[in-house]
Amino acid sequence: MKKANVGPSSILIVTQDGIQIDLYANIELPDDTASARQVAAAGVGLYRTEFLFMNRLDVPDEEEHLASYLHVVKGSKFGKLRRKPRRSWWVNSLI
């Protein structure tokens, strides 16, 4: 594999036969998107929302879930949203 367009937040990974591979981060908290960008992730592959249920007695409502997801989407700065990635490898962000 070769690396091209190396920048502070993106690395293009292409196989020898020309297939681009996108790397996506698994994040646990909304603010983990910054770390995902630092490790050259193309976006968020898995967003774990267990934190919404921790250290509390009640269950988070739909509005709280929505606010959490919107925080990730608006703050991620990964570009446009894609419904299904092309060929992808999922990586845990180094947080």
Residue frames as qw, qx, qy, qz and C-alpha x, y, z in Angstrom:
[[0.000, 0.889, 0.459, 0.000, 0.00, 0.00, 0.00],
 [0.408, 0.226, -0.020, 0.884, 1.08, 3.57, -0.53],
 [0.135, -0.738, -0.454, 0.480, 0.18, 6.79, 1.25],
 [0.287, 0.372, 0.307, 0.828, -0.62, 10.01, -0.58],
 [0.218, -0.688, -0.212, -0.659, -2.04, 13.43, 0.27],
 [0.580, -0.337, -0.586, 0.454, -0.67, 13.17, 3.79],
 [0.093, -0.639, 0.013, -0.764, -2.02, 15.99, 5.91],
 [0.124, -0.285, 0.655, -0.689, -2.73, 16.62, 9.57],
 [0.591, 0.053, 0.525, -0.610, -6.15, 14.98, 9.39],
 [0.872, 0.363, 0.116, -0.308, -6.22, 12.72, 6.35],
 [0.225, -0.435, 0.807, 0.331, -4.21, 9.95, 4.77],
 [0.789, 0.352, -0.164, -0.475, -5.33, 8.42, 1.50],
 [0.474, -0.309, 0.823, 0.054, -4.67, 4.69, 1.51],
 [0.742, 0.470, -0.202, -0.433, -4.69, 2.95, -1.87],
 [0.857, -0.144, 0.481, 0.119, -3.82, -0.67, -2.62],
 [0.302, -0.360, 0.619, 0.629, -1.34, -1.49, -5.37],
 [0.224, 0.354, 0.800, 0.429, -4.26, -2.28, -7.70],
 [0.023, -0.272, -0.204, -0.940, -5.80, 1.17, -7.11],
 [0.453, -0.612, -0.612, -0.216, -8.53, 0.43, -4.57],
 [0.070, -0.536, 0.320, -0.778, -9.02, 3.16, -1.98],
 [0.553, -0.375, -0.720, 0.187, -9.49, 1.98, 1.62],
 [0.228, -0.687, 0.072, -0.686, -11.13, 4.30, 4.13],
 [0.411, -0.089, -0.762, 0.492, -10.37, 3.94, 7.83],
 [0.419, -0.652, -0.232, -0.588, -13.17, 4.74, 10.30],
 [0.083, 0.301, -0.694, 0.649, -12.86, 5.27, 14.04],
 [0.515, -0.535, -0.668, -0.050, -14.88, 3.74, 16.85],
 [0.019, 0.430, -0.309, 0.848, -15.69, 6.48, 19.35],
 [0.354, -0.386, -0.805, 0.278, -17.14, 6.31, 22.84],
 [0.111, -0.675, -0.380, 0.623, -17.78, 9.98, 23.64],
 [0.413, 0.866, 0.281, 0.004, -18.96, 12.87, 21.45],
 [0.039, -0.936, 0.301, 0.181, -15.67, 14.71, 21.83],
 [0.715, -0.242, 0.583, 0.300, -13.67, 11.70, 20.58],
 [0.666, 0.696, 0.247, 0.104, -14.14, 12.93, 17.00],
 [0.054, 0.936, -0.345, -0.039, -11.13, 15.22, 17.44],
 [0.499, -0.472, 0.718, 0.113, -8.92, 12.24, 18.27],
 [0.764, 0.342, 0.543, 0.065, -10.38, 10.32, 15.34],
 [0.465, 0.885, -0.023, 0.025, -9.34, 13.11, 12.97],
 [0.198, -0.820, 0.534, 0.057, -5.84, 13.12, 14.48],
 [0.557, -0.227, 0.786, 0.143, -5.37, 9.44, 13.58],
 [0.144, 0.280, -0.616, -0.722, -6.49, 10.11, 10.00],
 [0.337, 0.354, 0.859, -0.151, -9.91, 8.44, 10.24],
 [0.001, -0.242, -0.570, -0.785, -12.23, 9.10, 7.30],
 [0.500, -0.430, -0.174, -0.731, -15.16, 9.31, 9.69],
 [0.444, -0.267, 0.680, -0.519, -16.92, 7.56, 12.54],
 [0.423, 0.050, -0.847, -0.319, -17.70, 3.90, 12.00],
 [0.538, -0.460, -0.705, 0.040, -19.17, 3.05, 15.39],
 [0.132, -0.508, 0.249, -0.814, -20.48, 5.46, 17.99],
 [0.458, -0.278, -0.810, 0.238, -20.92, 3.79, 21.35],
 [0.254, -0.584, -0.068, -0.768, -23.55, 5.57, 23.43],
 [0.651, -0.371, -0.633, 0.193, -23.33, 3.64, 26.70],
 [0.280, 0.039, -0.349, 0.893, -22.03, 6.80, 28.38],
 [0.355, -0.379, -0.206, -0.829, -25.57, 8.19, 28.22],
 [0.774, -0.409, -0.414, -0.249, -26.65, 5.50, 30.69],
 [0.659, -0.006, -0.520, 0.543, -23.72, 5.70, 33.11],
 [0.253, -0.089, -0.449, 0.852, -23.72, 7.37, 36.52],
 [0.379, -0.112, -0.036, -0.918, -27.43, 8.12, 36.56],
 [0.341, 0.127, 0.841, -0.401, -30.65, 6.60, 37.86],
 [0.607, 0.553, 0.285, -0.495, -32.97, 7.52, 34.98],
 [0.665, 0.237, 0.582, 0.403, -32.98, 6.50, 31.33],
 [0.077, -0.338, 0.246, 0.905, -31.93, 9.08, 28.70],
 [0.553, 0.596, 0.454, -0.365, -34.82, 10.23, 26.54],
 [0.686, 0.512, 0.393, 0.335, -34.92, 10.57, 22.76],
 [0.144, 0.980, -0.020, 0.135, -33.99, 14.26, 22.90],
 [0.469, -0.745, 0.451, 0.146, -30.81, 13.53, 24.84],
 [0.758, 0.046, 0.559, 0.331, -29.83, 10.82, 22.35],
 [0.497, 0.776, 0.287, 0.262, -30.51, 13.18, 19.45],
 [0.105, -0.976, 0.190, -0.001, -28.46, 15.96, 21.04],
 [0.638, -0.489, 0.537, 0.256, -25.54, 13.57, 21.48],
 [0.700, 0.310, 0.533, 0.361, -25.66, 12.39, 17.86],
 [0.303, 0.921, 0.167, 0.182, -26.00, 15.95, 16.56],
 [0.351, -0.863, 0.324, 0.164, -22.98, 16.98, 18.60],
 [0.675, -0.197, 0.605, 0.375, -20.94, 14.26, 16.89],
 [0.570, 0.576, 0.489, 0.325, -22.23, 15.03, 13.39],
 [0.131, 0.979, 0.082, 0.136, -21.86, 18.80, 13.64],
 [0.358, -0.853, 0.368, 0.092, -18.55, 18.71, 15.47],
 [0.888, -0.062, 0.384, 0.244, -16.88, 15.95, 13.50],
 [0.162, 0.818, -0.327, -0.445, -15.78, 18.04, 10.47],
 [0.562, -0.109, 0.770, 0.283, -15.40, 14.86, 8.44],
 [0.140, 0.131, -0.573, -0.797, -17.37, 16.25, 5.52],
 [0.654, -0.047, -0.235, -0.718, -20.59, 14.93, 4.06],
 [0.629, -0.159, 0.683, -0.335, -22.40, 11.94, 5.53],
 [0.423, 0.236, -0.762, -0.430, -22.44, 8.70, 3.58],
 [0.852, -0.187, 0.020, -0.489, -25.05, 6.04, 4.07],
 [0.970, -0.124, 0.180, 0.107, -22.72, 3.10, 3.44],
 [0.178, -0.767, 0.502, 0.358, -18.93, 3.30, 3.13],
 [0.702, 0.500, -0.477, -0.174, -17.05, 1.80, 0.23],
 [0.845, -0.010, -0.466, 0.264, -14.46, -0.80, 1.17],
 [0.231, -0.810, 0.252, -0.477, -13.53, 0.07, 4.72],
 [0.612, -0.020, -0.671, 0.417, -11.41, -1.04, 7.62],
 [0.470, -0.810, -0.165, -0.309, -12.68, -0.20, 11.08],
 [0.547, 0.203, -0.506, 0.635, -10.10, 1.00, 13.61],
 [0.455, -0.763, -0.400, 0.225, -10.36, 2.10, 17.19],
 [0.168, 0.885, -0.128, 0.415, -9.25, 5.66, 17.70],
 [0.647, 0.028, -0.487, 0.586, -6.17, 6.07, 19.86],
 [0.287, -0.773, -0.071, -0.561, -7.69, 7.94, 22.76]]
